[in-house]
Amino acid sequence: MAVNPAAIARGKEALTHFTHLNVPYQTINDHAITTDILIPKDIKPGKAPLIVRFHGGFLITGESMFLGFFPPWILEYALKNSAVLVSPNYLKLPESDGLAIMDNLFHFWTWLNAHLNSTVSNATNGEVEIDGSNKLIIGHSAGGYLAVQSALTQPPKSFSALILAYPMLDLSSPFFSTSYEKYPFGRPMLDKSVVDGYLSAKKKGEVVSAVAPPKRLDLAVAAVQHGIYPTLLGPSPSLYPLNTLTSTLTSSSPPSHILPPLFIFHGTSDSAVACAGTEAFVAKAKEVLSDADFDKQVLVKLENGDHGFDTMASFEGEKGNGWLREGLEWVGGWWGV
């Protein structure tokens, strides 16, 4: 995925309108895992809506404030709605397996529910508090995986809505579990020794939660090409969103309460995360939800484009993207902004 200088410049400009905090939310083996908190400088006093955004990077690379993986429309959407934006780092493969990543995700939500409000209040001299009933999750690529896993593992109705951008959802599919020729971002096939070298050099107890691309992008690409994601994640069914979604059928809560309203978009020519994964997840959601709930709660946009096709997307102005504008207006009806 090529970094777009114009998108980075647009993101940097948007960031000038925020107060930026960076705080730890979990410590493992003396390694502090941090989250960034962005508070609009002109935020309205009172209760503020919340956006939690999970970054991409194949669960292997990426960090919370790397602007190359941070489409600026998210920052602009937070400013427009006077929303606090939280962007956490999280444990990475292959140093941590899937269950450790899920435990880290649990600790993030525990910290957020217990401490975010006081952190924001202290930073705004008591003028702003978080509207805990008004949470929107946004996840891009691997971040989409964490967004869905959050929705499916946190208590029902914890979140107002989800936005998933070209998410990694069907991680047991052949695309992620089988070795064959794939060319993410047009990159050539890499030898499996790229993966084997990282795994053999891995130190016991090492903790990695933030990696600035392009570091480890070769590992991520090779992991996709050689289909080793189930090996890296582990065998637990709870690590695979389609399985987790199916399990909602045996829950005491209605599936419509467990799966929040969902705006999901994907490029039909995605070379890095196959669009078929999104199609499989949407089909499973349609199977789990009633027809009425599916039609009301799920909005899908499959657009022409490769991975990261929303890098320069905009929801405002004559040159704005209609699919994004429509999706955010739909989300706003659930998010209450």
N, C-alpha and C positions, 0 to 999 in steps of 0.2 A: 504494500500500500504506500504509494508515494505521498510524501508530506507536501501539502499545498501551502506555499508561502503566503498567498492571499488570505487563506483561511486562518493561518496563524496570526497574521497582522490584524485581522478582524477580531479574533479572539482576544488578543492583547489589548485592543482598544476597549472591548467590552469589559475586560477585567479592571480597567481604571475606574469603573463605576461601582466597584465592590470594596468592602473591607474584607481582608483575607486573614483567616485564622488557620493555624495548623496545630492539631492537638492529637495526642496518643489516645487510643481507645482500648488497646490490649498490648500486653508485653509477654513475649515468649522467649525464653532463653536470653534474657537481657536485650532482646530486639523489640523496639517500640514500633507497633503498627499504627499508622496515623490516618487521620481523615482531615480533609480540607473543608472549611466552612466559609462560604461566600455570602456576605450580607450586603444587600444593596445600600449604598451610601445615603440614598434618599428614601429608604424604606419607610412605609407608613407606620406610625406608632400603633400599638395594639397587637392583636393576634396575626401572625404571618403564616401564610401557607408554606409548605415544605416540599422541595424537590430533592430526592436522593438519586444520584446518578452514579452508576457503576461503569468504569472504563473498560475498554476492550484490550485485546492483546493475546487471544487464544488461551487465556489462563496461565500464560508462560512469561509474557513480557508486558510492558505498559506500567504506567503510574498515574496517580489521580489527577495531576495537573499537566500532563503532557498534552500540549495543545494540538499536536499532530493527530491525536485520536480524540479530540474534544470539539465536535462540530459547534461553531459559534452560535447557531440558532438556539442552543440550550441556554447559554448565558443570556442571550437577548430575550428569551421567553421568561426567564426568571426575573429579569429587570422589568419587563412589561407588567408582570403580575405581582411585583413587590414581594417576591418569594425568597426565602432563605434556601440556598443551594448547598447540599452536602455531597462531597465526592470522596469516598474512602479508598485507600489502598487496601489490599487483601492478600492473603497467602497465595503463593504461586506454585504451580507444577514446575519441575518434578520434585523439588525439595519437600513439598507437602503433597499428600494424596487428597483425594476427593473428600473423605470424611473429615480430615483436618481443615480443609477449606470451608466445609459446612459448619464446623464448630467455630471457626473464626467468624463466619457470617452471623452465627447466633450471638457471639460476643459483641459484634458491631451493633446489632439491633438492641441488645440489652443495654449497651452504653448509650446509644442514641435515646432510647426511651427514658433512661434515668438521668442523663446529664446534658443533653443538647439544650434543653430549655434554659437551664441556669447559665450555660456557656453563652448563649445568645443574649440573654438578659443582662449579664455582666458586661458584655461587649457594647451594649446599647444603652448603658446607664438605666436599665430597668424599663426602657420605653417599649421594648418588643419582646413578645413571647411566642413560642411555636404553637400553632394550631394543630394539636396532636391528632385531630380528627380529619385532617386535610393533607394527606401525604400522597405525593405522586412519585412513582419510581420510573426512572429512565435507564435503560441498559442497551449499550451498543456491543454487538458481537459477543465476546465472552461475558461482557457485562449484562447482556440479555439473559444469559444462563443464570447469573446470580440474581437478577431481578425476578425471574420466574421462580427460582428456588426459594427466594424470600417470600413471595406471595403464597407458595404452596406449603411452606413450613411454619410461617408465623400464624398467629391466631386469625381465624376468619374475620374479614372486614377490617383488617389492619390498614389497608391502603385504599385510597380513592380510585386510583387507576394506574395502569402500567403502559409505558411506551417501550416497545421492543424494536430495535433497529438491527436488521440482518443478524438475528441472534443465533448463537450456538445452542441448539435445543435437542437435536436427535443424535446424541453422541455415541450411540451404539450402532448407528447406521453404517453401511459400507464406506461412506465418505470418510468417516473418522476411525473406522475399525479395520479397514482393509488396505493393504499396500497395493497401489497401482499408480499409473502416471497421472499426476494432478499438477497444475501449474498456478498456485495461488499468486495473484498479482503479476502473472506472467513469468514468474521465476522458474528456472529450469529445475529438473529433478535433482535433489541432493542425495548423497549416499547415506545409507542408514547409519554409517559410522558417525555422522554428525550427532545423532541422538545417543548412540552408544557411548561416545566420548563424554558427553555431558553427564550421563548416568554414572559412568565409572568414576568421574571426578567429583561426584556429589559427596559432601561431607555429612556424616551423621549428626543430626541435631541442627544443621544449618537452616536458618529461617530467611526467606526472601519474600518481601511484600511489595517492592517497588523497583521496577527496572525501566530505565529510560531507553526507549527504542532509538536506534536500530539494534541495541544490544539484545541478543537472544532471539531475534526475529528469524535467524537461520534455524534455530532449534524448533521454533514454532512451526515454520514451514515444513521442516523435515518430519515433525510429529504428525502433521496432517497427511503428508505424502505417503508415509509408511504406516498409517493407520494404527497408531499406538495409544490413542486416547483412553480406551477402556483399560489398558494396562497401567497407564499413569493415574487414572482416577480411582480404579478399584472396582470390585464386582458388586458392591451393594446396590440393590435396585433403587434405593432412595436418592442415588446420585444422578439418575437419568429422568429428566422432567416428564417424558411421556409415561414412564412407569408411575411417577409420583402423581401425575394428573389422573391416571386410571384408578389409583388408590382412593381418590376422593369419592368414588362411588360407594365405598364402604364406610365413609365418614358419617358421623351423626349430624353434621352440618350440610345443608344443600350445596351442591357443587357451585351454584351461582354465588354463594357467599365466600367460597374458598378461592375461586379464580376471579380476581377483580376485573372490572371493565378493561379491555385490552385493545390498544392501537398498535398494530404490528406492521412493519413495512420491510421489504426485502427487494434487492435487485435481482431480476430474473437471470442476469448473466454473472452472478456472483461466483468468482473463481476461488474464493478463500473459505467461505461457509456456504455450502450448497443450499439454494433456495428450497430444495426438496425437504429440508429439515423443518422449515417454517410451514410448508404445506402439510407435512405429517402432523405437526403440533396442532395446527388449525383443524385438521380433520379429527384429531383426538378430542379437541375441545368441543367440536360439533357433536361428537358421539356422547360426551359426558354431559353437556348442557342440554336442556330442552331446546326445541327449535326457537321458541319465543325468547328465551334467555340468550341464546347464541346471537340471534339477529339484533338484540338490544345491546349486548355487552361486548361484541367483538367486531372491530373494524380492521380490515386487511387491505393493504395497498401493495401490490406487486408492480414495481416500476422497472423500466429499462435502466440497466446500470450494473456496475460491478460493486464489489465490497467498498463501503464508504462513499456511496454515491451521493449522500446528503451533506458531504463536507462543506459545500458552499451554498446549501439550500437556505431559503429564507421564507418566512411566513407573512412578510409585510411588503407593501409596495406593489407597483405594477409588474415588477420583475420577480415577484415572489412565486413560490412553487405551490400550485393549487392543491396538490395532494397533501402537502404538509400543512397548509392553512386549514384545509378541511379536517385533517386528523386532529390538529390542536384545538380547533373549535369544538370538535366532538369530545375530546378529553376534558376541555374546560367545563362542559356540562356536568361531568362526573366529579371533577376536582373542585368545583364550586368557586371558580374565579371568573 
